[in-house]
Amino acid sequence: MARKLSNVSNEKLEPPKNRKLTSTTQFPTATDHRTLTSLQTKNTDIPPNQEDEVEEEHHILRLPNRIVLEFFCKIPTKWLAQCKCVCKSWRRLLSDPHFTKSLLSRTPTYLLLRDTCYLKSLVIFDFEKASDRNMFEFWDRPKTEDDCLTKLSGDRNALISGQVIGSCNGFLCIYNDWPNPWRLYIYNPITGESLTLPTPEMKCSFFCGLGYSPISDVYKIVMFKYPSEGPTNKREVKVMTVGSGVWRTIGDLGFNVLGDADSKGVYLNGFLHWIGESCKDSVSIFAFDVENERFQELPPHPSALKIKTVEIFNGWLSIFLRRRGVISVWVMKDYGVEGSWTKELEIEKASDSRVLMSTNKGQVLMLRDWEIHTYDLGTKRYKWVPVNGLPLVFQEIAHTPSFVLLKDIIKG
């Protein structure tokens, strides 16, 4: 992730007095943690009434916001959080809604791992860095905190016995049935903020999804019941705009969702997706339009009868088909267009494996017996990825770290 900033030499910046700023000036990269530490140390040693004067002495603090954005995009998440403590100007930037949204759009996707066994902790896993790791060098290193894992802290009430039932743009929707039944939260694991939501009147298993409408710039939660075994098959669909505090019934669900009751809606470009069976006994992908609050049916894959979940792979809507130990990843290259399903890749000897995501190096990150492996598509071989401090049992979520504050997404 450490790269030189593009077009920096074309910026016409006015240098501080008695200093020369040339086109060869180097700005800190993701590996230059010492520079950030130095700036932070100097600021903390200066009396408050002189802090602004010291800030003016550092040319890096005089850069335009768009250059700072380029800079921040190249810093690992664990260090970026520390940038808020470097100076007041950076703290203001990382709290500004326009800047944080721009930063979110440039931030890569990581794996968020939630320990479901003991500590109920959350960690961000940098799989790109881990995939480069040499296992022999790893074992020679002291067993301290792994630099591929970033431990997060936050609202413990939202995490204990909670389950992630929705994920969108760095925010999680968490369901918690202990100690008080039916507690729902919106949670940002990067900022540590959480918002307790009112719970709808549902006393049975349900499906849920958290989505975002780029048109009206609002987040919404959609929820509907698991298929009933009783005499009635009525399943109301309820929607709440985050911040409104009101659940609205928008009608009845016109299909049966396949999969377990904890299958969450998969978000992509303003839509939440589930695999479902219509009244005509045909299996399709059903997409919920977050803006218009309506379901629509997408063209199914020819083997739709064999799948129960839909995924996102490399930014495409996708399904994973298993046959005789081989996993075939199919993606919808042209969203909503029939006949655009394309086989992206095949993974052999994968009967006990689960696909997580792909790396920038053409490898596929896999989970085998609760250990991380990479699969090389060229050699068709697995490689174990050693990670110190990986939870024994965990729930994994594709996650884009976000510094957007909860107060900036709340709409009535």
N, C-alpha and C positions, 0 to 999 in steps of 0.2 A: 504493500500500500504506500510505501515511501517513494514518492516521485517528485521531480521538480515542478513547481507551479508553472503553468503555461501562460505565455503572454505577459509575464511580470515585467520583462525588460521594456515593453512598449508603454508602460504606465509613466505618465509625467508627474512624478511626485516631487514636492518641494522638500529638499532635505533639511534636517535641523541645522542650526548654525554651527559653523566650525566642523562640519562633517560632510563627506562626499558620498553620495549614493549613486553608484554606477550600475550598469546593466549586468555586472557580474555579482552583485550583492546576493548572498544566499539567505533565504528565509528558512526557519526551522521546519524540518520534516517530521514524519511520524517517529523516526528514530532519534530525534534530537530532544529527548526528554530533559536533558540537563539545562537547556535554554529556558524551558518553561519553569523549571525548579528555581533557576537563578532569578528570573523575573519575579516569581512569587516571593522568594526570600527577601529580595530588596524591598518590595512593597510592604511586607509585614514589619520591616525594621524601621520604617519611616513614620513619623508622627502623622496623624490624620490630616492636619492642616497643611502638610507639605506633600500629600500623596498625589494630588493633581499635577504639581510641578514635576514630580519624578516621572509620571506617566508621559509627559511631553518629551522627556529626554530619550525615550526609547522609540526609534523609528518604526518598529513593528507595530506600535500602538497607534501610529498615525496613518496606517493603511486604510484605503476605502473598504467598505463592508464587503464588496464583491470579491476583493482579494483575500480578506479574512475568511470568507466562505470557502474559497479554494483551499486555503490553509487548513481549516477545520475538517474538510472532507478527507484529508489525508492522515488524520490523527486517530489512533485506536480509541474506542469508546471509553475505556478505563482512564485514559489520559485526557480525553475531551471533557470529561466531567470535572477534572481538576482545573481546567482553563477558567472556570467561573471564579476561581479563587485567585487568579493572577492579577486582575485589575478590575476596576469598576466598569470600564467600557466593555470588556469582554463579558462581564456578568450581565450587563444590560442587553448585549446582543443575544446571549443564550437564553434570555427571557422575553425577547421580542417575538411576537407571533409570526410576523412576516419572515424574519430571519430564520426562525426554527423550522418553519414549513419549507423554506428553500433548502435548508440543510437536510431535512428528512427526504426530500426528493433526490438527493445526491448520495444518500447513505446506503451502503450495501446491506444485503440480508445476511443475518447470522442465524444460528440455532439457539433458541432459548430452551434450557433444560430445567425442568422442575422436579425436584426430588420428591417422589411419591411414597418414600419408605419411612424415613425417620425425621429429618430436620425440616422438611417442607421448604427448602431453600430454592432460590432461583439463581442460575448462572448463565452467562452468555458464552457460547462456545465459538471461538474463531477457528472454523474448520479449514480455512485457507492456510493459516499459519501452521496448523497441526499437520496438514497433509504434506508439508515440506520436511517434517521432522525425521531425523535419523534415529532409529531406536537405540543404537549403540551409544550415540552421544547423549541421548535422553537418560539412559541408566547411569552414565558417568556424572550427571549433574546432581547437585544436592536436591533432596526431595522437599523443596519449599513450594510455595504457591505457584501453580502452573500458569505461565504467561498466556496460554490459550483460553483460560477460563477467567471470567470477570464475575465475581460474586456481587449480587445485588441485595440491597436491604430496602425495607419499606414497611407497609402496613401489615403487621403479622396477623391481625384479625382476618385479613383478606386471604391469607395464604394457608393458615392452619385448616386442614381437612378440606380445603377448597379445590375446585376443579376448573380448569380453563375451558370455557365453553364457547369462546369467541375470541378472535384476534384480528386486528385491523390497524394499519399505520402506526404500529408501536404501542397501541392500547390493547389491554386484555379485558375480557368480560369473565369474571370469576363467580362461580356458584359455590356457596358455602352452606352446608346443612348442619353445622355444629358451631357453637352451642345453641344458637337460635335457628330453627329451620327457616329455609327460604330467605337467605341473604344473598343479594346480588351486588357486585362491585364493578366499577370501571377502574382500572388500575394501570398506571404507567410505571413499569419497573425501573426505568432510568431515573426519573425524578423522584420516585417513591410516593407519589401522590395517589390517593384512592378516593372514590366517590361512592357512597352507599346509595343504592337505587331502591325505589319502592318495588315490592314484589307483586306480580299479578296473582289472581285467584285461580291457581292451578295446583291441584293436590295429587298429581300423578307425574309420571315421567314425561319429559318434554324434549323437543329439539330447540336449539337456539343458535343465533348468529349475530355477530356485530359487524355492521357495515357502514360505509361512508358514501355520501352523495357529493361528488365534486361540483354539481350544479348549484345546490343550495348551501353547500359547505356545512353540512350537519352530519352527525353520527346517529345511527338508529340501531335499536335492538329489536329483532323479530323473534317470536316464540310461538310454538304450537305444540299440541299434545302428541304423545306417542299413541299409535293406533290402539283403540280400545277393544277389549275382548267382550264387552257387554253388549246389550241389545242396540245401543246407539253408536254410530260411527262418526258423530259430529265432532269436528276438530276446529275450533275457532283459532284464527290467526290474530295474534296481538302484536302491536308495534308501539314502541316508545321512542320519541326523540330525546337523546341524552340532554338533560337539563330541564326538560319540561315537567318531569315527575308524574306524567299521566300515561297510562296504558290505554291504547285505543284498539277496539276490535274492528278489523277491516274485512271480515268475511270468513268463510269456511275454506279449509284446505281441500283442493280438488284432486289430491293424489296421496298415495301411501309412501312415506319415506322408508327406504330400505337401509339396513344397517342397525347398529345399536342405538339405544336411547341417548347416548352421549355423543352421537355424531354431530359435530358442529358445522354450521354453514361455512363454506370456503369462499373467501372474498377475492374478487378480481374486478377491477375497473368499474365500480359502482354496482356490482351484482353479488349476491350470495347464492351459492350453488349446493344442491343436494341431488343424490340419485333417488329417483322415485318411480313408482308404478302407477300409471293412470288407470282410470276406470275401464279402459279397453284392454287391461292386462298387458300393456306394453311398457317396457322399462326405458326411461329417458333421463336426461339431466334437466332439472327444473331450476330456473334462475329467478331470484327475487330482485326486482328493480328497486333499489333503495330510494330513489327519488320519487317514482310513481307509485310505489308500494303495491306492485302487482307481480304475479308469477307468470313466467313464460317458459315454454318448452323448447329446449335446444335439440338439434339433430343428434340422435344417439349413435354411439359406436355400434358396428355390426355385432359385437360380442357383449352388448350391454347386459344381457341376462346373467353374465358371469361376474359382474362387479357390484359392489355395494357402497363404494366410496369414490369421491372425486378429489383430485389433488391439483396443486399448482406446481409445475415443473418448468424451470427456466422462463418464467413469466407467461406460460401458456396453461390453459385449462387442460388437464390430463387425467388419464386413468392408467392403472397398473393391472395388467393381466398376468395371471400365474398359470403355468402349464408345465407339468413334469419337471419341476425344479427350475424353470426359466421364468424370469420376470420380463415382460415386454412393456415398455413405456410408450403409450400413444398420446399424442398431443393434438389439440385442435388449433392448427396454424392460423386459420382465418375464423375469428370468433363468430359463432352462430351460423356458419356456412356449412351446409350439408356436403359431405364428400371431402372436407378439409382435414379429416383425421389422418395423421401420419405417424408411422412407427418411428420414434426418435432413437431408441436404442434397445438392446437386449442384454440381460445380465444372467449369466449361467451359474449353476450350482448355488441357487439362491432360495432353496426351499425353506431354510431357517433364517432368512434375512429380511430386512425391511429397508426400502429405499428412503433416504433422508433428503438429499439434494445433490446437485452436481457442483464441481469445483471449476475454477477458471482454467485449470490445467487439463481438462478433458477427463477427469476422473469422476466417479460417482461415490458419494458418501453413503455407507451402509451401516446398519445396526445388526450385529450378529451376536446372540447370547449376551446382550447388554454391554457389548464392547463395540467401539468405533473401528470400522475398517474402510479402506478405499478400494474401489474396483477399477482396474485399468482396462479401458475398452479395447486397447490395442493388444495387450498381452493376455487379456481375460484372466488376470490373476488378482487375488485379494492381498491386501497388505494391512496388517494390524497397525493402528495408530495409537501409540502409548499416550495416555493422558492422566496426569496425576491429580487426584481429587474428583474424578468423574463420579456422580451419584451411582449407587448400585442399581437402582431402579428409577426410571424417570419418564416423564411425559415430555416429548419434544415438540416445539412449535417453531415454525419458520417466523423469524422476528426481525423487524427493522427498527433499531434503536431510535428513539425520538425524544427530543427535549421540549416538545410542545407541551404547554401547561394545560391542566384540566380546565382552568377558567377560560381558556381561549377556544374550547370546543363546546362549551355549554351554550345551547340555544333553546329558547323557550318554545 
